[in-house]
Amino acid sequence: MRFWRTTTDDPLVRDLRRVLPADRIRSASLERSLLGRDASIFEGGRAGPVCFPISTEEVQGCVDAARRHNRAVVPRGAGTGLAGGAVPLEEPLVVVTTKMNRLLSVDADRRMAWVQPGMINLDLSRATAPYGLHFAPDPSSQQVCSLGGNVGTNAGGPHCLAHGVTSAHVLAVEVVLTSGEAVVLGDSDGWAPGLDLRGSYVGSEGMMGITTAIAVRLTPDPPAVQTLLLAFDSVDSAAQTVSAVIADGIVPAAIEMMDNNIIRAVEEFVGAGFPTDAAAVVIVEVDGLPGGVAAEADRVAELAVGLGGSVRRAADDQERALLWKGRKSAFGAIARIKPNYYLHDTVVPRTRLAEVMKQVYEIVEEHELQVMNVFHAGDGNLHPMLLFDRREPGIMPRVHAAGAAIIEASLAVGGVLSGEHGIGMEKRDFMPLMFSEADLDAQARLRRAFDPDEMANPGKVLPTGASCADVNALDKVPEGVWG
């Protein structure tokens, strides 16, 4: 096994200088160490040279240089990923796309736009607001996460219940393969013939190439919106209400649930008016034509009251925005309590929400941790946040053990490993619990069809593989990678 030692004299760095100006190449150890991790809890990543291209042609030049020097390539966006997907292993070339942040074109009549991968999620909706359009997938990190990363993990968000996650809003992607070739997968008209290569690529977590442009589907702003805050004396009643709403034939734009721990933290942080004595609250938002919205909101309120809940309706856009600010500030709010958190991302059937949440509380108590639950209840996408202080001796084994137990509990009721954060390194070892050997082999074959040498983001997602950078072959696995 060869271990690279990146310096300013690295032959790869010298080659990169023929492609990019010197101020868009980083090789100093401090700068590389900052890009040796993402927003996950995983440490021990080792970045090689870091480059900041601004065009497809520059990405191609960077990939060609890496191939000539037999170096792996890790694409990186804003670094907000929570599954270790952007953590570089064994000093690969890190291609950061944050400077590729332009809105290339908007076709309001066709309700689509071409964007570069470094564009921030929320900036796209702000830019298309004058057309009465927005980009529906809205991760809680939408103020900082990039669209290339959203494509990589097939990101979701509170308003994806009715409108669908990222894959439903991507028409085509321009990709630089590890061969250096630039290809377009899909079609901006949404009618590409043959295999759905676009669908295969979205959610591939950087293992099939580097995204350099995205054709996105834009959604018309709804003519009417109503947002309800439902409060309950028990988590079970809140979960039952979620199931009752869907069972009644109503598919709201969003159904979000928060337990008492996070309600109190958010209220102290934001002051959104959440009832701090409630065991759980559910935010339900319905949109569409005014008559239909009013009828659906009334029915949601009726169902909630029937299950013991109280109902508050946002009186105007300002109050609605404040409720959503509270929901989307959850991760910032917990910093007042503990400096670190481990956010999970399993999905369970809606009818098993209360059962699994009870197990989550038991698991956390067993491992002497704190937990706060805030999640996309409408599609059963759990987000338990395990709070801890990394400086506490012996804390990390307990955190990882609790995380593993939560994953196993979710799978035991027919759940899946991830709803939107991806597999990365976090859940790689759990893939055989969900997929058969034949399933995993098919996934590996698909990956190699795009990247025969497994040069792109090696060591992620698939528990088996063979390449010069396969993490299985490391003499010393970076600390924390497997827990």
KOLBA-929841 format. One record per residue (C-alpha): residue in three letters; x, y, z. Coordinates in steps of 0.1 Angstrom, whole numbers. Example, Ala and Ser with C-alpha at 12.3 -4.5 7.8 and 13.67 -1.06 7.14 Angstrom:
! KOLBA-929841
residu:u:v:w
ALA:123:-45:78
SER:137:-11:71
! end
This chain:
! KOLBA-929841
residu:u:v:w
MET:0:0:0
ARG:14:34:-10
PHE:9:63:12
TRP:11:97:-5
ARG:28:127:11
THR:14:159:-4
THR:38:188:-4
THR:42:218:-27
ASP:67:197:-47
ASP:42:169:-52
PRO:42:161:-90
LEU:4:162:-90
VAL:6:198:-76
ARG:30:208:-104
ASP:6:193:-130
LEU:-24:211:-114
ARG:-6:244:-118
ARG:-8:239:-156
VAL:-46:237:-152
LEU:-54:263:-125
PRO:-39:295:-113
ALA:-18:290:-81
ASP:-44:308:-59
ARG:-69:281:-66
ILE:-47:252:-55
ARG:-40:244:-19
SER:-13:220:-7
ALA:-3:233:27
SER:-9:209:56
LEU:-32:232:76
GLU:-54:240:46
ARG:-56:203:37
SER:-65:194:73
LEU:-94:217:73
LEU:-108:198:43
GLY:-101:164:58
ARG:-136:162:72
ASP:-171:172:66
ALA:-200:181:90
SER:-202:145:102
ILE:-185:131:134
PHE:-159:112:115
GLU:-123:122:119
GLY:-90:110:105
GLY:-95:120:68
ARG:-64:129:49
ALA:-68:153:20
GLY:-42:155:-8
PRO:-40:186:-30
VAL:-71:207:-30
CYS:-83:225:-61
PHE:-111:250:-68
PRO:-121:249:-105
ILE:-147:273:-119
SER:-156:255:-152
THR:-162:221:-166
GLU:-130:223:-186
GLU:-110:230:-154
VAL:-126:200:-137
GLN:-116:179:-166
GLY:-80:192:-164
CYS:-79:184:-127
VAL:-92:148:-132
ASP:-68:142:-160
ALA:-39:153:-138
ALA:-51:130:-110
ARG:-53:100:-134
ARG:-18:106:-147
HIS:-5:103:-111
ASN:-27:74:-101
ARG:-45:95:-75
ALA:-81:91:-64
VAL:-105:121:-67
VAL:-130:132:-41
PRO:-156:158:-51
ARG:-166:182:-23
GLY:-193:209:-21
ALA:-201:230:10
GLY:-190:201:33
THR:-223:200:51
GLY:-228:163:46
LEU:-235:143:78
ALA:-225:107:67
GLY:-188:112:60
GLY:-193:112:23
ALA:-168:141:17
VAL:-142:128:41
PRO:-111:122:19
LEU:-91:89:25
GLU:-55:84:17
GLU:-47:118:3
PRO:-67:120:-29
LEU:-71:151:-50
VAL:-101:170:-35
VAL:-121:189:-61
VAL:-141:216:-44
THR:-169:230:-65
THR:-179:260:-43
LYS:-166:285:-68
MET:-188:270:-95
ASN:-218:288:-81
ARG:-235:305:-110
LEU:-271:304:-122
LEU:-264:296:-158
SER:-299:301:-173
VAL:-336:302:-164
ASP:-365:291:-187
ALA:-396:303:-168
ASP:-419:290:-195
ARG:-405:255:-192
ARG:-401:258:-154
MET:-364:248:-154
ALA:-329:262:-149
TRP:-293:252:-155
VAL:-271:258:-124
GLN:-235:251:-114
PRO:-231:226:-85
GLY:-217:251:-61
MET:-248:273:-60
ILE:-264:274:-26
ASN:-298:257:-24
LEU:-317:287:-10
ASP:-300:311:-34
LEU:-316:293:-63
SER:-351:298:-49
ARG:-343:335:-42
ALA:-330:339:-78
THR:-362:324:-93
ALA:-386:341:-70
PRO:-393:370:-95
TYR:-406:343:-118
GLY:-430:329:-92
LEU:-409:297:-91
HIS:-388:279:-65
PHE:-367:248:-60
ALA:-388:225:-39
PRO:-362:203:-20
ASP:-353:224:11
PRO:-328:207:34
SER:-326:223:68
SER:-291:234:58
GLN:-304:250:27
GLN:-288:284:36
VAL:-254:268:33
CYS:-256:234:14
SER:-248:233:-23
LEU:-269:218:-51
GLY:-241:195:-62
GLY:-241:180:-27
ASN:-279:178:-28
VAL:-276:157:-60
GLY:-249:136:-45
THR:-270:125:-15
ASN:-305:128:-32
ALA:-313:153:-4
GLY:-347:158:10
GLY:-362:184:33
PRO:-394:194:51
HIS:-413:202:19
CYS:-404:170:1
LEU:-434:150:14
ALA:-457:162:-14
HIS:-432:174:-40
GLY:-405:146:-38
VAL:-368:147:-30
THR:-340:159:-52
SER:-342:132:-78
ALA:-377:143:-87
HIS:-364:178:-95
VAL:-333:170:-115
LEU:-339:167:-153
ALA:-302:163:-163
VAL:-267:165:-150
GLU:-234:173:-167
VAL:-208:150:-152
VAL:-170:147:-156
LEU:-162:110:-155
THR:-129:97:-141
SER:-118:92:-177
GLY:-119:130:-181
GLU:-148:129:-204
ALA:-177:153:-198
VAL:-212:137:-205
VAL:-248:148:-200
LEU:-271:123:-183
GLY:-308:129:-188
ASP:-323:156:-209
SER:-336:191:-200
ASP:-369:181:-216
GLY:-372:152:-192
TRP:-376:127:-220
ALA:-341:112:-224
PRO:-343:78:-243
GLY:-328:46:-230
LEU:-316:38:-195
ASP:-323:63:-168
LEU:-286:72:-162
ARG:-297:104:-146
GLY:-316:85:-120
SER:-287:62:-114
TYR:-264:91:-109
VAL:-285:112:-84
GLY:-277:99:-50
SER:-244:82:-60
GLU:-224:102:-34
GLY:-195:112:-57
MET:-187:76:-67
MET:-196:80:-104
GLY:-180:113:-113
ILE:-180:150:-106
THR:-212:171:-112
THR:-204:203:-132
ALA:-239:215:-141
ILE:-275:206:-132
ALA:-308:211:-150
VAL:-333:215:-123
ARG:-371:214:-124
LEU:-387:245:-108
THR:-420:245:-89
PRO:-446:273:-91
ASP:-452:291:-59
PRO:-485:280:-44
PRO:-514:305:-45
ALA:-523:297:-9
VAL:-506:283:21
GLN:-517:274:57
THR:-493:263:84
LEU:-506:247:116
LEU:-488:240:148
LEU:-503:210:166
ALA:-493:203:202
PHE:-497:170:221
ASP:-493:156:256
SER:-476:125:243
VAL:-453:115:215
ASP:-476:86:207
SER:-506:109:200
ALA:-485:131:178
ALA:-473:101:158
GLN:-509:88:155
THR:-520:121:141
VAL:-493:120:114
SER:-506:86:103
ALA:-542:97:106
VAL:-536:127:82
ILE:-521:105:55
ALA:-546:78:60
ASP:-574:104:54
GLY:-560:110:19
ILE:-543:143:27
VAL:-507:147:15
PRO:-496:180:30
ALA:-466:199:17
ALA:-448:192:50
ILE:-453:173:83
GLU:-425:179:108
MET:-424:165:143
MET:-403:177:173
ASP:-402:163:208
ASN:-401:182:241
ASN:-363:183:244
ILE:-358:201:211
ILE:-389:222:216
ARG:-374:238:247
ALA:-340:242:231
VAL:-355:259:200
GLU:-378:281:220
GLU:-349:294:241
PHE:-329:300:210
VAL:-354:315:186
GLY:-386:323:205
ALA:-409:309:178
GLY:-438:305:202
PHE:-436:267:206
PRO:-454:254:237
THR:-426:243:260
ASP:-449:221:281
ALA:-459:199:251
ALA:-445:164:248
ALA:-444:169:210
VAL:-454:193:183
VAL:-462:186:147
ILE:-459:213:120
VAL:-483:207:92
GLU:-483:229:61
VAL:-509:226:33
ASP:-507:245:0
GLY:-526:248:-33
LEU:-557:265:-43
PRO:-574:286:-15
GLY:-606:265:-12
GLY:-587:232:-11
VAL:-562:245:14
ALA:-588:258:37
ALA:-607:224:36
GLU:-575:204:42
ALA:-563:226:70
ASP:-597:223:88
ARG:-596:185:84
VAL:-561:183:98
ALA:-571:204:128
GLU:-602:181:133
LEU:-580:150:133
ALA:-555:165:157
VAL:-582:176:182
GLY:-597:141:180
LEU:-564:126:191
GLY:-560:150:220
GLY:-540:178:203
SER:-544:216:204
VAL:-542:236:172
ARG:-526:269:164
ARG:-527:284:129
ALA:-501:308:116
ALA:-520:341:112
ASP:-498:355:84
ASP:-466:350:65
GLN:-445:365:93
GLU:-458:340:118
ARG:-454:311:93
ALA:-418:321:87
LEU:-411:322:124
LEU:-424:287:129
TRP:-402:274:101
LYS:-373:294:115
GLY:-378:275:147
ARG:-379:241:129
LYS:-348:249:108
SER:-328:263:137
ALA:-329:231:156
PHE:-293:221:149
GLY:-280:256:159
ALA:-301:256:191
ILE:-284:225:206
ALA:-250:242:206
ARG:-262:259:237
ILE:-265:225:254
LYS:-236:204:241
PRO:-208:213:217
ASN:-213:181:195
TYR:-241:161:181
TYR:-245:129:160
LEU:-276:132:137
HIS:-291:101:124
ASP:-312:96:92
THR:-330:63:91
VAL:-365:59:78
VAL:-393:38:93
PRO:-429:31:84
ARG:-451:59:97
THR:-472:34:116
ARG:-441:24:136
LEU:-429:59:145
ALA:-440:59:181
GLU:-426:24:186
VAL:-392:32:172
MET:-390:66:191
LYS:-396:47:223
GLN:-367:25:215
VAL:-346:55:207
TYR:-352:69:242
GLU:-343:36:257
ILE:-311:32:237
VAL:-300:67:246
GLU:-307:61:283
GLU:-288:28:282
HIS:-257:46:268
GLU:-261:76:291
LEU:-265:102:264
GLN:-290:130:256
VAL:-312:129:226
MET:-334:154:208
ASN:-358:143:181
VAL:-368:165:151
PHE:-377:148:119
HIS:-397:145:87
ALA:-426:127:102
GLY:-447:126:70
ASP:-423:101:54
GLY:-410:85:86
ASN:-375:100:82
LEU:-361:100:117
HIS:-334:125:128
PRO:-325:117:164
MET:-297:140:176
LEU:-273:124:201
LEU:-258:152:221
PHE:-223:149:236
ASP:-190:166:243
ARG:-162:150:224
ARG:-137:160:251
GLU:-153:137:276
PRO:-132:106:280
GLY:-148:74:266
ILE:-177:92:251
MET:-172:83:214
PRO:-176:45:218
ARG:-210:51:236
VAL:-221:75:208
HIS:-212:50:181
ALA:-228:21:200
ALA:-261:41:204
GLY:-260:51:167
ALA:-256:14:157
ALA:-285:3:179
ILE:-308:30:164
ILE:-300:18:129
GLU:-307:-18:139
ALA:-340:-9:156
SER:-351:10:125
LEU:-342:-19:101
ALA:-360:-44:124
VAL:-394:-27:117
GLY:-389:-27:79
GLY:-371:7:78
VAL:-342:17:55
LEU:-307:31:62
SER:-311:66:49
GLY:-337:90:38
GLU:-315:119:25
HIS:-281:121:42
GLY:-266:92:22
ILE:-245:62:33
GLY:-210:76:31
MET:-188:60:58
GLU:-215:62:85
LYS:-237:33:73
ARG:-213:15:50
ASP:-209:-15:73
PHE:-247:-18:77
MET:-254:-22:40
PRO:-254:-60:42
LEU:-282:-58:68
MET:-305:-42:42
PHE:-291:-56:9
SER:-283:-91:-2
GLU:-249:-100:-18
ALA:-266:-99:-52
ASP:-279:-64:-45
LEU:-245:-51:-34
ASP:-228:-68:-64
ALA:-253:-50:-87
GLN:-246:-17:-71
ALA:-208:-23:-74
ARG:-212:-32:-111
LEU:-232:0:-117
ARG:-205:20:-100
ARG:-177:4:-121
ALA:-197:11:-153
PHE:-191:48:-146
ASP:-157:45:-129
PRO:-140:12:-138
ASP:-109:19:-116
GLU:-130:31:-86
MET:-111:63:-87
ALA:-140:85:-76
ASN:-146:89:-38
PRO:-133:54:-29
GLY:-140:38:4
LYS:-176:50:6
VAL:-211:34:6
LEU:-202:-1:-6
PRO:-188:-25:20
THR:-167:-44:-6
GLY:-145:-32:-35
ALA:-110:-33:-49
SER:-89:-3:-59
CYS:-56:12:-49
ALA:-75:35:-26
ASP:-99:10:-11
VAL:-102:18:26
ASN:-102:-19:34
ALA:-66:-20:25
LEU:-55:8:48
ASP:-28:-2:73
LYS:-46:20:98
VAL:-82:30:94
PRO:-87:66:102
GLU:-100:70:138
GLY:-137:70:141
VAL:-145:58:105
TRP:-161:25:116
GLY:-169:36:151
! end
